[in-house]
């Protein structure tokens, strides 16, 4: 045990001691101070410990956006456990798989969420009941904080899996602390600065809007998830609270621009952190025209603890993903060769290859999936003592030593910031037994965004609506295709594989 290790919860406690009356979080008209937030999360922590929760246990959190949700996350960490965010809108089968696969024994729930369709073996605790019935006199006498170590598990996030089932990425406390160190080097955090909490908590970038923010004394202004789909409300909230820091996908910025042509939404913002998708030059130029904020392009897979590289684009004429954050290394190898024999490292400028990252940011691996962990987290052929993660992203070096993102090696894509394995959608469609063939393609539209298009060959007596209804029961909304095209037979290329380029021609003809 490293006695000198300081967990993110301890940094938070430092803020509580120094600034007890500073606002920690705001949700609608509700505000909570750091002292009050600390007490609320302590109550949740004690309750979990009293229920027998131990270090390393995985606790599910299924809640709506709220101050209690934030406190639940900190309460789980204070109890020495790891939190696993569950979207209440996920299909029942997906939630059940996550809970079973992670061996979750307890789920913290929001009493306002009605999911009577869930058949779960784990205990479900309603956070509303914890707060209303807690006896503080018992708590004050018996509660002792759990000492956290760097290699203790902090959270597990399930991402779309290429095998057709989601995979649980395990992030340790040391990696969270390294993210905090890296973010503090690029963002000048000040106590009282306001950050927009507009990310759904099942996505890892929310860690910056929660753990990192509250460990640095920021005010987290939480956005109701229903408001996320209403740009006029977001604009109003940002103006009302004078937001200093925002994290957004390029798609979100483009969407807001439709309703706010001069991007007045960013007038008072000091930092714009762009992540989750390819950041196009035209959008960067638009931002520069209407804001004086510092603009950062951040890149990183969930397996690299949110962000692995960064580039400040405020004064740049083009878009790149920059250099690694503190204590993180980046390598480019010929595609697919880093763990096969003696690979060739690419150091030449402009030559594309596969990006591997290493250092203090790396996840422990995939929960209860050693095979996939060994395939994705490999020994560095240049240094056998270092483990590096195979990102599947194709990049190249620029003359100034920055990295330039070229594209995905496989069929993993990001749409509106959501990380999606196209093969998982295809597998779900084929498992329905409603079709003979199915191919899903992410298509660029005229607004430079992407959308999902499903090409399929139906079985007799089946309608398109049957597929849509089936997928709604199996997949989250963001993985449901928006366009459906039935074709007589799938085109094949010279390699006897489905010709996706030809399918795109079918799409153009349909238009």
C-alpha positions as CSV (number, residue, x, y, z in Angstrom):
1,X,0.0,0.0,0.0
2,X,1.3,3.5,-0.9
3,X,0.6,5.4,2.3
4,X,1.3,8.7,0.4
5,X,-1.3,8.1,-2.3
6,X,-4.0,10.8,-2.3
7,X,-7.3,9.8,-3.9
8,X,-9.7,12.2,-5.6
9,X,-12.0,12.0,-2.6
10,X,-9.2,13.4,-0.4
11,X,-8.6,16.3,-2.8
12,X,-12.3,16.9,-2.5
13,X,-12.1,16.9,1.3
14,X,-9.3,19.6,1.1
15,X,-11.8,21.8,-0.8
16,X,-14.5,21.1,1.8
17,X,-12.1,22.2,4.6
18,X,-10.9,25.3,2.8
19,X,-14.2,26.4,1.2
20,X,-17.1,24.8,3.1
21,X,-19.6,27.3,1.9
22,X,-18.6,27.5,-1.7
23,X,-21.3,26.1,-4.1
24,X,-20.5,22.5,-5.2
25,X,-23.4,21.8,-7.5
26,X,-26.5,23.5,-9.0
27,X,-29.5,21.8,-10.5
28,X,-32.4,23.9,-11.6
29,X,-33.1,26.1,-8.6
30,X,-31.4,23.8,-6.1
31,X,-27.9,24.5,-4.8
32,X,-25.7,22.7,-2.4
33,X,-22.5,23.8,-0.6
34,X,-19.3,21.8,-0.5
35,X,-19.9,21.1,3.3
36,X,-23.5,20.0,2.6
37,X,-22.4,17.8,-0.3
38,X,-19.7,16.2,1.8
39,X,-22.2,15.3,4.5
40,X,-24.7,13.9,1.9
41,X,-22.1,11.7,0.3
42,X,-20.8,10.6,3.7
43,X,-24.4,9.4,4.6
44,X,-24.5,7.4,1.4
45,X,-21.1,6.0,2.0
46,X,-21.9,4.9,5.6
47,X,-25.1,3.3,4.5
48,X,-23.2,1.2,1.9
49,X,-20.6,0.2,4.4
50,X,-23.3,-0.8,6.8
51,X,-24.8,-3.0,4.1
52,X,-21.5,-4.9,3.9
53,X,-19.9,-3.2,0.9
54,X,-16.2,-3.8,0.7
55,X,-13.2,-2.5,-1.2
56,X,-13.3,-3.5,-4.8
57,X,-17.1,-4.1,-5.0
58,X,-18.9,-2.7,-7.9
59,X,-22.0,-0.6,-7.1
60,X,-24.4,0.3,-9.8
61,X,-25.9,3.8,-10.0
62,X,-29.1,4.2,-11.9
63,X,-30.4,7.7,-11.4
64,X,-31.6,10.8,-13.2
65,X,-29.4,13.8,-13.4
66,X,-29.4,15.4,-10.0
67,X,-27.3,16.5,-7.0
68,X,-28.1,13.2,-5.4
69,X,-26.6,11.3,-8.4
70,X,-23.4,13.2,-7.9
71,X,-23.4,12.5,-4.2
72,X,-24.0,8.9,-4.9
73,X,-20.9,8.7,-7.0
74,X,-18.8,10.2,-4.2
75,X,-20.5,8.1,-1.6
76,X,-19.6,4.9,-3.5
77,X,-16.0,6.0,-3.7
78,X,-15.8,7.0,-0.1
79,X,-17.0,3.5,0.8
80,X,-14.0,2.1,-1.1
81,X,-16.2,0.6,-3.9
82,X,-16.3,1.4,-7.6
83,X,-19.3,2.9,-9.2
84,X,-20.9,1.6,-12.4
85,X,-23.2,4.1,-14.1
86,X,-26.4,2.6,-15.7
87,X,-28.5,4.6,-18.0
88,X,-32.1,4.2,-16.9
89,X,-33.2,4.3,-20.6
90,X,-31.1,1.3,-21.4
91,X,-33.0,-1.9,-22.5
92,X,-33.7,-4.3,-19.6
93,X,-31.5,-7.0,-21.2
94,X,-28.5,-4.6,-21.4
95,X,-28.9,-3.5,-17.8
96,X,-29.2,-7.2,-16.6
97,X,-26.1,-8.1,-18.5
98,X,-24.1,-5.3,-17.0
99,X,-25.2,-6.2,-13.5
100,X,-24.6,-9.9,-13.9
101,X,-21.2,-9.5,-15.7
102,X,-19.9,-7.0,-13.1
103,X,-21.3,-9.1,-10.1
104,X,-23.0,-6.0,-8.8
105,X,-24.7,-6.7,-5.5
106,X,-26.3,-3.2,-5.0
107,X,-27.8,-0.6,-7.2
108,X,-28.3,2.9,-6.0
109,X,-31.6,4.0,-7.6
110,X,-33.6,7.2,-8.0
111,X,-37.2,6.8,-6.7
112,X,-38.4,8.8,-9.7
113,X,-37.3,6.1,-12.2
114,X,-40.0,3.6,-13.0
115,X,-38.4,0.4,-14.4
116,X,-40.7,-2.3,-13.3
117,X,-39.5,-4.4,-16.2
118,X,-36.1,-5.1,-14.6
119,X,-35.6,-8.6,-13.3
120,X,-32.4,-8.1,-11.3
121,X,-30.9,-10.3,-8.6
122,X,-29.0,-7.5,-6.9
123,X,-30.4,-5.3,-4.1
124,X,-31.8,-2.0,-5.2
125,X,-31.5,0.9,-2.7
126,X,-33.4,4.1,-3.3
127,X,-31.2,7.1,-2.5
128,X,-34.3,9.1,-1.4
129,X,-34.9,6.6,1.4
130,X,-31.3,6.8,2.6
131,X,-31.4,10.5,2.9
132,X,-34.8,10.7,4.6
133,X,-34.4,7.9,7.2
134,X,-30.7,8.3,8.1
135,X,-29.9,8.6,11.8
136,X,-27.0,11.1,12.0
137,X,-26.3,10.3,15.7
138,X,-25.2,6.8,14.7
139,X,-23.2,8.0,11.8
140,X,-21.2,10.5,13.8
141,X,-20.1,7.9,16.3
142,X,-19.2,5.0,14.0
143,X,-18.2,6.3,10.5
144,X,-14.6,5.9,9.5
145,X,-13.4,6.9,6.0
146,X,-11.9,4.1,3.9
147,X,-8.3,4.7,2.9
148,X,-8.0,4.3,-0.9
149,X,-4.9,3.1,-2.8
150,X,-3.8,3.9,-6.3
151,X,-4.6,0.4,-7.6
152,X,-8.1,0.4,-6.1
153,X,-10.9,0.4,-8.6
154,X,-12.7,3.7,-9.0
155,X,-15.3,3.0,-11.7
156,X,-16.4,0.6,-14.4
157,X,-17.9,1.9,-17.6
158,X,-19.5,-0.4,-20.1
159,X,-18.8,0.5,-23.7
160,X,-20.1,-1.0,-26.9
161,X,-18.3,-4.3,-27.7
162,X,-17.1,-5.7,-31.0
163,X,-18.2,-9.2,-30.0
164,X,-21.8,-8.0,-29.8
165,X,-21.9,-7.5,-26.0
166,X,-20.8,-4.5,-24.0
167,X,-17.4,-4.6,-22.2
168,X,-16.7,-3.2,-18.7
169,X,-13.6,-0.9,-18.7
170,X,-12.0,-0.9,-15.2
171,X,-10.4,2.4,-14.2
172,X,-8.2,2.7,-11.0
173,X,-7.9,5.6,-8.7
174,X,-4.3,6.3,-9.8
175,X,-5.5,6.9,-13.4
176,X,-8.2,9.3,-12.2
177,X,-5.5,11.2,-10.3
178,X,-3.3,11.3,-13.4
179,X,-6.2,12.8,-15.3
180,X,-6.6,15.4,-12.7
181,X,-2.9,16.3,-12.9
182,X,-3.1,16.5,-16.7
183,X,-6.2,18.6,-16.8
184,X,-4.8,21.1,-14.3
185,X,-1.8,21.6,-16.6
186,X,-4.1,22.8,-19.5
187,X,-7.0,24.4,-17.6
188,X,-6.4,27.0,-15.0
189,X,-8.9,25.8,-12.5
190,X,-10.0,28.4,-9.9
191,X,-12.4,27.7,-6.9
192,X,-15.8,29.0,-7.9
193,X,-15.4,28.6,-11.7
194,X,-18.6,27.1,-13.2
195,X,-18.5,24.0,-15.4
196,X,-21.5,22.8,-17.4
197,X,-22.5,19.3,-16.4
198,X,-24.2,18.4,-19.7
199,X,-22.8,14.9,-20.3
200,X,-24.8,11.8,-19.4
201,X,-22.9,10.1,-16.6
202,X,-22.6,6.8,-18.5
203,X,-19.9,8.4,-20.6
204,X,-16.4,8.8,-19.3
205,X,-16.0,12.5,-20.1
206,X,-18.5,13.1,-17.3
207,X,-15.6,12.3,-15.0
208,X,-14.2,15.8,-15.8
209,X,-17.6,17.4,-15.0
210,X,-17.8,15.5,-11.7
211,X,-14.7,14.0,-10.0
212,X,-12.2,16.4,-11.5
213,X,-14.5,19.5,-11.1
214,X,-15.3,18.8,-7.5
215,X,-11.7,18.0,-6.6
216,X,-10.8,21.5,-7.7
217,X,-13.5,23.6,-6.1
218,X,-15.7,24.2,-9.2
219,X,-19.4,24.8,-9.3
220,X,-21.0,22.0,-11.3
221,X,-24.1,23.3,-13.1
222,X,-26.1,20.1,-13.9
223,X,-28.3,20.0,-17.0
224,X,-31.5,17.9,-17.0
225,X,-31.1,15.2,-19.7
226,X,-34.4,16.3,-21.3
227,X,-32.9,19.8,-21.6
228,X,-29.9,18.5,-23.4
229,X,-32.2,18.1,-26.5
230,X,-33.4,21.6,-26.2
231,X,-30.7,24.1,-27.3
232,X,-32.7,27.1,-26.4
233,X,-32.8,25.9,-22.8
234,X,-29.1,25.2,-22.8
235,X,-28.3,28.7,-24.1
236,X,-30.5,30.2,-21.4
237,X,-28.8,28.2,-18.6
238,X,-25.3,29.0,-19.8
239,X,-26.1,32.7,-19.9
240,X,-27.9,32.6,-16.6
241,X,-25.0,30.9,-14.8
242,X,-22.1,32.6,-16.7
243,X,-20.5,29.2,-17.4
244,X,-16.7,29.3,-17.5
245,X,-15.9,25.7,-18.9
246,X,-17.8,23.5,-21.3
247,X,-17.1,20.1,-22.8
248,X,-18.9,19.5,-26.0
249,X,-18.8,17.3,-29.1
250,X,-18.5,19.0,-32.5
251,X,-22.0,17.9,-33.3
252,X,-23.4,19.6,-30.2
253,X,-21.7,22.9,-31.1
254,X,-23.0,22.7,-34.6
255,X,-26.5,21.9,-33.3
256,X,-26.4,25.0,-31.0
257,X,-25.2,27.1,-33.9
258,X,-28.5,26.5,-35.7
259,X,-30.4,28.3,-32.9
260,X,-27.7,30.8,-32.0
261,X,-26.1,31.9,-35.3
262,X,-23.5,34.1,-33.6
263,X,-22.7,31.5,-30.9
264,X,-23.5,34.0,-28.2
265,X,-23.7,30.9,-25.9
266,X,-19.9,31.0,-25.7
267,X,-19.5,34.8,-25.1
268,X,-18.4,34.4,-21.5
269,X,-16.9,31.0,-21.7
270,X,-13.2,30.8,-20.9
271,X,-12.5,27.2,-21.9
272,X,-14.1,25.1,-24.7
273,X,-13.1,21.5,-24.5
274,X,-14.0,19.7,-27.7
275,X,-14.0,15.9,-27.7
276,X,-15.8,12.7,-28.8
277,X,-15.7,13.2,-32.6
278,X,-13.5,14.5,-35.4
279,X,-13.3,18.2,-35.0
280,X,-13.5,19.9,-38.4
281,X,-11.6,23.0,-39.4
282,X,-14.7,24.9,-40.5
283,X,-16.2,24.5,-37.0
284,X,-12.9,25.7,-35.4
285,X,-13.0,28.8,-37.6
286,X,-16.6,29.4,-36.6
287,X,-15.7,29.2,-32.9
288,X,-12.7,31.5,-33.3
289,X,-15.0,34.1,-35.0
290,X,-17.4,34.3,-32.1
291,X,-15.5,33.5,-28.9
292,X,-12.4,34.6,-27.1
293,X,-12.3,31.3,-25.2
294,X,-9.3,29.0,-25.2
295,X,-10.2,26.1,-27.5
296,X,-8.8,22.6,-26.8
297,X,-9.2,19.5,-28.9
298,X,-9.0,16.4,-26.6
299,X,-8.7,12.8,-27.6
300,X,-8.8,9.6,-25.7
301,X,-10.5,6.2,-25.5
302,X,-12.3,5.1,-22.3
303,X,-9.4,2.7,-21.8
304,X,-7.1,5.7,-21.4
305,X,-9.2,7.4,-18.7
306,X,-11.1,10.0,-20.6
307,X,-8.3,12.0,-22.3
308,X,-4.9,10.9,-23.5
309,X,-3.8,13.7,-25.8
310,X,-4.6,17.4,-26.1
311,X,-4.1,20.3,-28.5
312,X,-4.8,23.9,-27.9
313,X,-6.3,25.2,-31.2
314,X,-6.8,28.8,-30.1
315,X,-3.9,30.0,-32.3
316,X,-3.6,27.1,-34.7
317,X,-4.6,27.1,-38.3
318,X,-5.5,23.4,-38.5
319,X,-7.0,20.7,-36.3
320,X,-4.8,18.0,-34.7
321,X,-5.0,15.9,-31.5
322,X,-1.7,17.2,-30.2
323,X,0.6,15.7,-27.7
324,X,0.1,13.3,-24.7
325,X,-1.1,14.6,-21.4
326,X,1.2,14.3,-18.3
327,X,2.7,10.9,-17.7
328,X,1.2,9.4,-20.9
329,X,3.2,8.1,-23.9
330,X,2.1,7.7,-27.5
331,X,3.5,5.4,-30.2
332,X,2.6,4.8,-33.8
333,X,3.2,1.3,-35.2
334,X,2.4,-0.3,-38.6
335,X,-1.2,-1.4,-38.4
336,X,-1.7,-4.6,-36.4
337,X,2.0,-5.2,-35.9
338,X,2.7,-4.0,-32.4
339,X,2.2,-7.4,-30.7
340,X,3.2,-9.6,-33.7
341,X,6.9,-10.4,-34.0
342,X,9.1,-7.4,-34.4
343,X,7.0,-4.4,-35.4
344,X,8.1,-1.3,-37.2
345,X,7.6,1.9,-35.2
346,X,6.6,4.8,-37.4
347,X,8.5,8.0,-36.6
348,X,8.4,9.6,-40.0
349,X,6.2,12.6,-40.6
350,X,3.0,12.0,-42.5
351,X,3.0,8.2,-42.5
352,X,-0.2,6.8,-41.1
353,X,-0.2,3.9,-38.6
354,X,-2.0,2.6,-35.5
355,X,-1.9,4.7,-32.3
356,X,-0.9,3.0,-29.0
357,X,-0.9,4.8,-25.7
358,X,0.8,3.9,-22.4
359,X,1.5,5.3,-19.0
360,X,-0.4,6.3,-15.9
361,X,-3.7,6.7,-17.8
362,X,-4.3,3.0,-18.7
363,X,-7.3,1.0,-17.5
364,X,-6.7,-2.1,-15.5
365,X,-8.4,-4.0,-18.4
366,X,-11.8,-5.4,-19.1
367,X,-13.9,-6.7,-16.2
368,X,-13.9,-10.6,-16.2
369,X,-12.5,-10.7,-19.7
370,X,-8.9,-11.6,-19.6
371,X,-8.8,-12.7,-23.3
372,X,-9.9,-9.3,-24.6
373,X,-7.6,-7.6,-22.0
374,X,-4.6,-9.5,-23.3
375,X,-5.5,-8.7,-26.9
376,X,-5.9,-5.0,-26.3
377,X,-3.3,-4.2,-23.6
378,X,0.0,-5.5,-24.9
379,X,3.7,-5.3,-24.0
380,X,5.5,-2.4,-25.7
381,X,7.9,-4.0,-28.2
382,X,10.3,-1.1,-27.5
383,X,10.1,-1.6,-23.7
384,X,8.9,-5.0,-22.4
385,X,8.2,-3.5,-19.0
386,X,5.6,-1.1,-20.3
387,X,2.0,-2.1,-21.2
388,X,0.4,-0.1,-24.0
389,X,-3.2,0.0,-25.3
390,X,-4.0,-0.7,-28.9
391,X,-6.5,2.1,-29.7
392,X,-7.5,1.0,-33.2
393,X,-7.2,4.6,-34.3
394,X,-5.1,5.6,-37.3
395,X,-2.9,8.7,-36.8
396,X,0.2,10.3,-38.2
397,X,3.0,12.6,-37.0
398,X,3.0,16.3,-37.9
399,X,6.2,18.3,-38.3
400,X,5.8,20.0,-34.9
401,X,5.6,16.6,-33.1
402,X,1.8,16.6,-32.8
403,X,-0.5,13.8,-33.7
404,X,-3.1,14.0,-36.5
405,X,-6.2,11.8,-36.4
406,X,-6.8,10.0,-39.7
407,X,-9.7,7.7,-38.8
408,X,-10.8,4.4,-37.3
409,X,-9.0,1.1,-38.1
410,X,-12.2,-1.0,-37.5
411,X,-15.8,-0.3,-37.6
412,X,-16.0,1.6,-34.3
413,X,-17.4,5.0,-34.8
414,X,-18.6,8.0,-32.7
415,X,-21.9,9.6,-33.4
416,X,-22.9,12.7,-31.5
417,X,-20.1,11.7,-29.0
418,X,-21.4,8.2,-28.5
419,X,-18.9,5.4,-29.0
420,X,-20.5,2.7,-31.1
421,X,-19.3,-0.7,-32.5
422,X,-21.2,-1.1,-35.7
423,X,-20.8,-4.9,-35.4
424,X,-22.8,-4.9,-32.2
425,X,-25.8,-3.3,-34.0
426,X,-25.4,-5.8,-36.9
427,X,-25.3,-8.7,-34.5
428,X,-28.5,-7.6,-32.8
429,X,-30.3,-7.2,-36.2
430,X,-29.2,-10.7,-37.3
431,X,-30.1,-12.2,-33.9
432,X,-33.7,-11.0,-34.4
433,X,-34.1,-13.6,-37.2
434,X,-36.1,-11.1,-39.1
435,X,-33.6,-10.6,-41.9
436,X,-31.3,-12.7,-44.1
437,X,-28.6,-10.1,-44.2
438,X,-27.8,-6.8,-42.5
439,X,-25.0,-4.2,-42.8
440,X,-24.8,-1.0,-40.8
441,X,-22.9,2.0,-42.1
442,X,-22.1,5.3,-40.5
443,X,-22.8,7.9,-43.2
444,X,-21.6,11.6,-43.3
445,X,-24.5,13.9,-44.0
446,X,-24.5,17.4,-45.5
447,X,-24.1,19.0,-42.1
448,X,-20.8,17.1,-41.5
449,X,-22.4,14.9,-38.9
450,X,-22.9,11.2,-39.0
451,X,-25.9,9.0,-38.9
452,X,-26.5,5.2,-39.0
453,X,-28.0,3.6,-42.0
454,X,-29.1,-0.1,-42.0
455,X,-29.1,-2.1,-45.3
456,X,-31.1,-5.3,-45.0
457,X,-32.8,-8.1,-46.8
458,X,-36.1,-9.0,-45.1
459,X,-37.5,-12.4,-44.6
460,X,-41.0,-13.1,-45.9
461,X,-43.8,-11.6,-43.9
462,X,-41.6,-9.2,-42.0
463,X,-41.9,-5.4,-42.1
464,X,-39.4,-2.7,-41.4
465,X,-41.2,-1.6,-38.3
466,X,-40.6,-5.1,-36.9
467,X,-36.9,-4.5,-37.0
468,X,-37.2,-1.1,-35.4
469,X,-39.3,-2.3,-32.6
470,X,-37.0,-5.2,-31.9
471,X,-33.9,-3.0,-31.8
472,X,-35.6,-0.5,-29.4
473,X,-35.9,-3.4,-26.9
474,X,-32.2,-4.4,-27.3
475,X,-30.2,-1.2,-27.9
476,X,-29.9,2.3,-26.5
477,X,-31.5,5.1,-28.6
478,X,-28.2,6.4,-29.9
479,X,-27.5,2.9,-31.5
480,X,-30.8,2.8,-33.4
481,X,-30.3,3.4,-37.1
482,X,-32.1,6.5,-38.5
483,X,-32.3,5.3,-42.1
484,X,-33.4,1.8,-43.4
485,X,-32.9,0.6,-46.9
486,X,-34.1,-2.8,-48.1
487,X,-32.1,-4.2,-51.0
488,X,-32.6,-7.4,-53.0
489,X,-29.0,-8.7,-52.5
490,X,-25.8,-7.4,-50.9
491,X,-23.2,-6.2,-53.4
492,X,-19.9,-8.1,-53.2
493,X,-16.4,-6.8,-54.0
494,X,-13.4,-8.7,-55.5
495,X,-12.5,-10.1,-52.1
496,X,-15.9,-11.7,-51.8
497,X,-16.9,-9.3,-49.1
498,X,-19.8,-7.0,-48.9
499,X,-19.0,-3.9,-50.9
500,X,-19.8,-1.0,-48.6
501,X,-18.9,1.6,-51.1
502,X,-21.5,0.2,-53.4
503,X,-24.1,0.3,-50.6
504,X,-23.4,4.0,-50.3
505,X,-24.2,4.4,-54.0
506,X,-27.6,2.7,-53.3
507,X,-28.1,5.3,-50.6
508,X,-27.4,8.2,-53.0
509,X,-29.9,6.7,-55.5
510,X,-32.5,6.4,-52.7
511,X,-32.1,10.2,-52.1
